[in-house]
Each structure stands twice: as C-alpha cells, then as structure tokens.
C-alpha cells in the first residue's frame, strides 16, 4: 500500500522517534507543518517514546515508565505532523520511496500491511543498538537496554528472582541474585548504582528472607583498565571510588569470552556465576542500514554523512545521531555517539529543512562538547563541564551536578511540550510521589 500526499507539498519523512527524531518532527510540525509549507511524517516501530538515558532506571525499578512515556499519536496530533507505526526495511532512492515492513501484534497477527512512503527529504535517526561483538551466548543469555521493552523485561526477571529466592526452602545459591553488567560506560555504572539502591528497597517490602548485603551482588566488567574509559580520568576515578563504597565488584581489564545460563567467562579464565546478565558494552547502528540501496556505511553500520548530515551518495537522504558517522574537523575521529550531539544535530536540521523547502543553501554541523554527567542515583552525580567559566574543563559533583543532570531531561521535555506543560507535569509528580512506593513492585 502506498501512502499519498499532496503533490505540491515538500514531504519530509523522519525515520526514528528517539530523542533527536522526535524533537525534529515536533519542531518542524510546529513551523512548516502548521503553516502548510511541508508535510512531516515520523515513522517508528513503537507506539510510545521514553528518553533513552532513563532506561537504566526503568530496568532497576526506580522509575515507572507509565508515568514518563509519550504517545507518538498524541504528540503528532498536537504538533501538526503525522505518525506512522512500523519498521523501515528498505529504500528506493531513484523513486524516493521508503519501505516499511508489516506490523504484527504479540500473537503474530498482521495489524498493518507493508507500506511505501514517498519523500522529498528523508532523515534517518534510528539510533543505535548494543554491539555484542559476536561473543558466544551474549545474544541468548544477556539483556541489552536499547528499548523500553528490554528494560521492563530485565526488571521483571530481577523481581521474579527476588520473589523466587524469598519463597524457596533452600539457601540462595551462587549467582542466583548476582547481576553482572558487561561494559562500564555510562549505562553500566549508572545501572550498577541504581540497582544497589532498588534491590535493597525491594527486599525491604516484605522479602525478609533476603539479606541484601549477603545475597545480592552486583558486578561490573570492563575490557579497559578503568570505568568510563571514554571520559576524563578524574571523573572515572571519582565514580570508581563511589562504586567501591557501594561494594560493587569491579573487574577491569577483563574481556568476556562467553555468556551462559549460569554466568560468564572472561579471557583470563575467570568464571562469574550469574543468572542475570546485562550487556552494555559498545554500540552499532541497526543492521538494515548496511544494505540500504547502496548508501555508504562504516564497520558498525553507521551511514557515512558529510558535515551537512547528507549521506555521501544522496543529497536527499540525511542521517544524524548514533546511526550517522559525521566527520569532526581537527580530530582523527567522527562526532561521538552522544545525546548532546543528536540534540545539536536535530536543532541544525530544523534550519536545514526550512532552507531546503525555500530553495536555499544549507549549513554544516560543528560538534560542541559541553561535557559529561554521570548519575549514580541517590548516592551522587559527577561530571565535567566543557567551556564553563574558564573555557576549559571544570569538574562538578554533588547537588550541582545532580541538578544539571536532571535539567537535561527537563530540556528534552520542554523541546517536546513547552515550559508550562513540563512545569505542571513536574508539580504533579512531586505531589503523587508521596502516595507511591519508592520502587516498582511488579
């Protein structure tokens, strides 16, 4: 089935409703869509959006996703763009058509047939997925945290493991309540700290047979020699000290060689028993990009783009965020796959699309590094800010860092809803928090 639009409108198709793609669709809808200057269509494989940096909190149970997810159909209705549910699986650049696979429900029944969408400007923002590097058993016996469904699945497994340990007659066996996190990047260390808190909260809700300090273990494995290897050593050292205070077991310089139902093996011959393994080591772009009508990709499936964010072989196809390999002038590397880069690129693409519709030249993207913040739940937040005051790097921690970390999420929400709506949502959560459990109990 082919989706038709008015022939006199410039049709912008955005594939991927992550933070960058949703912000872009919202801003273009508010401007070009509302004024009838272009037709904006957003395509995503899920019905709702949750900010990806929150997934570790959903996995740990410290956040109820029902209170933070956004429905794409409602957002599209309010902001003058169209939302279509489905997964892109092909492209015809000559015809300027995007192919979207049929959509099936959980019982395997086809709900939406295969469709074709025409475009004048195509923007691909499908993000990234966890890279298991082909490690034996990683895909079968570990859980990644790429989507809300995966985060909720891990939380259910964690909760079930605690309930099982509470009701069984025999003592807790080795690995039964140990969580092994592979990868000590931001996701890994934030999840470790969040789990330390929520597992103790969960145990306090009537699970009296479980001694958290004795029975619940959290291990973090990293192939590099330190946690947060991509960030400055001072920040890394501060986070490592905090994790050791929480008695998180750190295995640095250990490379995982196999994952089984009972635990993991490393290249040194070490075996760590665990029935709950989270894989958070490395990223790659979705596999379907590697065969997308001849567009150039790199070794991790990212679409190679110019600084205009146009793909190298087609000026009508753009890509940004984690799925794009964008050059960074003056550095022997591409723009890093970080949320701030996707936000910056989305902001530039708003101007780019407006200028394309008007027949004007388009700008080039320059990455601006504003630093990094790592949130260890209720324990502490640390980070380094680039260009603050002195023009260099400034280390921050504690309440100031936590406020800034929380502000990042509020900025994302304000880009989608505006200040007044976000203010009311925040006030409502403050009021209702007093009547809710501190952790998700199911």
N, C-alpha and C positions, 0 to 999 in steps of 0.2 A: 504494500500500500504506500502511495506517495503522498506526502503532506504538501499541499499547495499554499502559496501565499500570494498576496497582491504583487503583480509583476513590476509595479512602479516603485516598490519599496526596496531599500537595501536590506538584505536579510543577513543578520548576524547569528550564527549558531555557536554556542558555547558548550563544549562537552566537558563535564565535570563540575559538580556543585560543591567542591571543597571551599575553604575559606576564600581563596582568591577568585575562583569561578563564580561563587555566589555573590560576592561583593561586586564583581564586574557586571554581572547580569542585573543586579539591583540598581546600580548607578546608571547603567545605560538605559534601563527601563524607565527610571525616573526622568531622564532627559530626552533621549531620542524616541523611546517607546511612547512616552506620554504625549509628546508633541507630534506623533505620527510621522517622524522622519526616518524611522527604521523599524523593522520587526526583529525583536530579540527573542531567541529561543534557547532555553537551558535544558540540557539533557543529562540525566544522572540515573544511575542504576538503583538508587534507593529513594524512598519516599520522604525521608527526613534528613536533616543536617545537624550534626554535633561538631563543635570545634575540635579538631583532631588533638591538640595538646591536652584535652581533658580526658582522653580515652583511658589513661592510666588510673585516673580517679574512678572512672566507671568500673574498670577491672577490679580495683581494690574494694569497691563498695562504698567509698566515701561520697559518691555523687549519684543521685538518682537521675538517669538520663531522661526520664519522662518530663522532668521539670526544666530541662535545658535544650531539648531538641526543637528544631524549627521545621515546620512542614513546608516543603517546596511549593505545593499548590497554593497555599495561603500567601506565601511571600510573593509569588508571581502575580496573584490577583491584586495584591495591594500595590505592586510596584511596576505594573504595565509591561510585564514580559510573560512569555509562555513557558510552562514547564512540561516536559515530556519524560515519562519514566522508561528507562531502558539502558542497555549497554551498547556502546558503539563497537562494531566489529569489522568495519570496512570503510573504504573511501574510494571514490572515483573522482580524481582531480580534474580530468578533462570535462566531465559533466557537472562538476561542482556538487557532488552528492555525498551525503553521509549515510552509511548503512547502520541500522540499529537492529540488534538481534531480537527475536521474540522474547516476551517476558512470561515466565511461568510462576505459579504460586508454589507454596511449600509442598503441595501434593503432586507437583509435576503437570498440572493442568495449564494449558496455554491461555493466558489472560489477554495479552496484547500481541497481535501478529507482527511479523517483520515489517519494518517501515524504512522509507527513504526520505531524507530531508535535504532540500536544496539550500545552498548558501551563496552569498557573495563574499562574506568574510567568515572564515572558520577559525575558532580559537579553542585549542585543546589544552585543558587544565585538569588532567586526570590524576595528578599527584603521583605518589609512589607506593610501592608495596615492600614488605620486608624481603630481604635477599637472604635465602638460606644457603647460598653458595654450593648447593648440591650436596650438603652434608647428609650422610646416611641417617634416615629416620627423622630428620628435622621436620619435614612437612607432615609426617604421620603422627608424631608423638609430641609436638610442641604447638603452642598457640601464639600467633602474631597478634599485634594490636594495631592493625591497619584500619579496622572498621568498628562501628558501634556493636555490631553483632558479635564480633570476635571478643571484644571487651566484656560484653554481657555473658558470653559463653564461659570465659575464664572465671568470672565471678561466680557463676552457678557451680562450676566444678570445685572452686575453693570452698564455697558454702557447703556443698554436699560432702566434701572431705572432712570438714569440721563436724558436721552432724553425724557422719559415719563413725568418726573417732569417739564421739560422745556416747554413742549407743552400743558400740561393740564391747564384748566382755574382755577380750584380750587387750594387753597394753598397746599403745601406739607403736607401730613398727617403724623401722628406719626408712626414711623417705616419704612416709605417708602424709606428713604435714610439712614437708620441706618444699619451698618454692625455689626453683633455680631460674635465674634470669640470665640469658645469654646476651651479652652486649651491655657495656657500661657507659653508653651515651646518655643523653638527657632523659630519654624514655626509661631506660633501665634503672638509673639511680633514683629518679622520681618515683617510679613504681616500687622500688625496694623500700623507700622511706614511707610511702603511703601504706604499703602492706604491713609494715611493722606496727603502725597505729591501728589500722582497721581490724587486723586479726585479733588484737587484744580487746578491741571494742566488741567484736563478735563473740569472743569467748566469755565476755562479761554478761552477755544476755542469756544466762541460764546454762551455758556449756561448762558446768562446774568440774567435770572430769578432766578437762584440758588445762594443763599448766602452760601458758604461752611461752614463758622463758625456757621451759624444758622441752616442750613438744613441738613448738612451731619454730622452724628455721628458715632463714632467707639467705640465699647465696647468689652472688653476682660474679659472673665470669666474663673476663675481657682478654682478648688476644694481645692488646697493647699492654704497656707496663704501668699504666695509671688509668684511673677512671676519667671520664670526659676527655679522651685524648685529643679531640679537635679544639678544645678550649684552653685558655692560658693556664699554666701550671699552678699559679696561686689559687685560682678558682677550683681547680682539680684537687689540690691539697686540702682546701677547706672542706669540700664535700666529702672527701675520703675520711677526714677526721670525724665528721658528723656521723657517717655511716658506721664507723668502728664503734662510736659511742652507743649506737643502736644495736650493736653486736650482729651486724650484717656480715656474713662470711665473704670475704673478698678473695678472689682467685685471679690475680693479674698475671699477664704473660702466659695464659693458658688458652690453647686453641681447641675448640670442641671438634672431635672427630666422628662421634656417633651419638645419636639420641635413641633411647629405647623406652619401653613402657615403664621400666624400673629406675631409669636415671640416665646420666650422660657420661661419656668417656672423653678424656682430653688427650692431647698429643704426648703428654708426659706419662700416660698410663693411669692417671688418676680416674677413679670412678666416684661420682657423686650421686647417691641414691635420691631419687625424686620422682613423684608421680604427677607433679605439676611443673611444667617447663614452659617458660615464656621466651620466645625468640625475638630479640630486639637488636640484632647485630647486622647493620648495613641495610641499604635500600637499593631498589632498582625500579625503573618505570615499568608499567604493565606490559606484558609480553606482546599484546596485539599491536603495539606501536612498531615492533621490529619488522613488520611486513605490511606497512600502511601505504600501499600504492607507490612504493619506491622512495618514500621520503627518507632522508639520511638520518641514521641513528648511531649512537655510540655503543660501547660494550655492555652498558647497563640499560639499554633500550630507550634512553632519552632521545628525543627529537633534537637534532642539531639546528640551532637558530642563529641568525645574525643579531646584532645588538638592537635592531628594531623589533626583535622577537618574531620575525618572519622566518619560516623554515627555509633552509638553504636552497631548496629546489622548487618552491612555490610561494610566490609573494602573497597569495590569498589565504594561506594557511599559517596561522600563528600558534605558538605554544609557549607556556610560561609555567612557573612553579617548579615543583620537583621533577616533572616529566620532561623538562627542557634543559638542554646543555647550552647555556648562554655564555659567550666569552666575557672575560673580565680584563679589560686593558691594563697593562702594567703588572699583571700577575700570570704566573705559569699555571693557571687553573681556571675553571669555569666558576660562575656565580654559585655559591654554596646552596644546597637544597634546604633552605630555612624559611620559616613562616614570614619573617620580615621581608625577605626577597620577593616572595609571592605577593605580599601586600603592596610593595613598591611597584612591582610589575603590573598588577591589576590597576593601580592608580594611573600609571602611564598609558595603559591600553584604553582607558576611558577616553583620554585625549586622542589616542591613535585612531580609534574607530570614528570619533566625531570628525577628525580631519580627513579620513578616507571617504566618509559619506559626502563631505564638502569638496572632495577632489583636491585636497592639499597634501603637501609633503608630511611625512610622519617623523616623530622623534626617535632618538636612540636611548637605550636604557643604560644607566650607570648605577652600579650597586653601591649602596651606602650602608656600611656596617655600624649599627647603633649599639652593638654589644650583645651579651647573652645573660639570661637569667635562668637559674635552676631552682625549682621549688621543692623542698623536702617536706611537704605537708605542714603540719603544725609545729614542726621542730625548728626549721629555719629556711630562709631563702637567701641565696648568694648570687652574685653576678658581677660582670664588668661592663661598664658603660663606655662607649667609644665617643670621643669628641665632646665629652662633658667638661665644661669649665676650662680645662687646660688644653683641650684639643687632642689629648692623648687618651689613655685608658684609665678608668677610675674604678676601683674595687668597691662594691657595696654589699651589705648583708643586713640581716635582721628585718626590722619593721619597714625600713625604707625600701629595701629590695622586694619585700613581700607586697607592699603597696604598688610598686611599679609592675610587678608580675601580674597582679590582679587587674591593673589598669589596661594591660594588653588585651585581655578578654573583653573588658568593657569597651575598648576602642573598636574591637571587631563587631560587637553588638550594636554600637552606635552607627557604624557604617551600614548596618542592615536595617535598623529600626528608628534611628534618631535618638537624641538625648532624652526627651521626655518619656518615651516608652521604656527605655532602659532604666531610667530613674524609678518608674513605677514598679517594674519587674524586680529591681533590687530591693525596694522597700517591702514588697510582698514576701520575698524570700526571707528577709530579716524577721518579719512578723511570724511567718509559718514555721520557721526553724525551731521555735520553742516547743512545738507540738509534735515534732518528728523525731524518730530515732537518729542517732548520730551516724549510723551506717545502714546500708541496705540489707535487710534481713531475709531476703528471699532471692 
